[in-house]
Amino acid sequence: MTGEREAPRVARASHAVAAGERPVGGSCGCGNLVLIAARASIYSHDMARVASLVIAACAVLITACSAGHAPLAATASTGTPARPAGSTAQAGRLASPPPVPGAARASGGCGATPLLLGSAPRWASSANPPPIRYALAGRGQAAGFLFGYPLMAGNPQPYSDKILWVAAFPRDGIPLRLTGHPLHAARPVVSSAWPADSSPGEIYPSEIEVPAPGCWQFTLSWNGHMDTVDLWYVRHR
């Protein structure tokens, strides 16, 4: 009676293999073994015991094989750290020659503004700037040396968002005015003014705080000159 009950199942399995369908555990190579064991179990009690052992072993192998082949969707959904706005363009710029001879491109920039390390612009030499990351403004008329890198949104205490601005043209006692907003958004707006009372060189020490992290675009104006710079702010550490 066992053979009569199992015969249709074996026939169906044989048909599936003949039709080219994927056998059970096909990717792990157990399908044919299961089929043979099922057929053998029809004819004797001893072979039925052997078949049960084969099927159990294949179950373990199929489980292990499935664990070793994670779905592509799961791999694709792995989270990645947030990157600065325009990071794709920034990545392309990192591979291109820096705009200042003797400088090297550094990570951490956003928007259209590169961050640089090494040599400063020639016109900034009178300010004797420190060897730290700096942001070069779009027209090349100002550079902001980031003492507070990375810049932090909100109140940065106990850290500092200090930026030393070096101008390419004389200040003549005129303050530096900065107006900023998130890149690609008109609001919120932050603004500040910094006096021309520091030396050496054409410098403006500043501390610019913004209310939220992200890429912020600032317009700099002083003594009839204007330039723009994009700066990346992170959450408070």
Buried (B, 14 or more C-beta within 10 A) or exposed (E): EEEEEBEEEBEEBEEBBEEEEEBBBEEBEBBBBBBBBBBBBBEEEEBBEEBEEBBEEBBEBBEEBEEEEEEEEEEEEEEEEEEBBBBEBBEEBBEEEBEBEEBEBBBBBBBBBBBBBBBBBEBBEEBEBEEEBBBBBBEEBBBBBBBBBBBBBBEBEEBEBBBBBBBBEEBEEBBBBBBBBBBEEEEEEBEBEBEBEBEEBBBBBBBBBBEEBBBBBBBBBBBEBBBBBBBBBBEEE
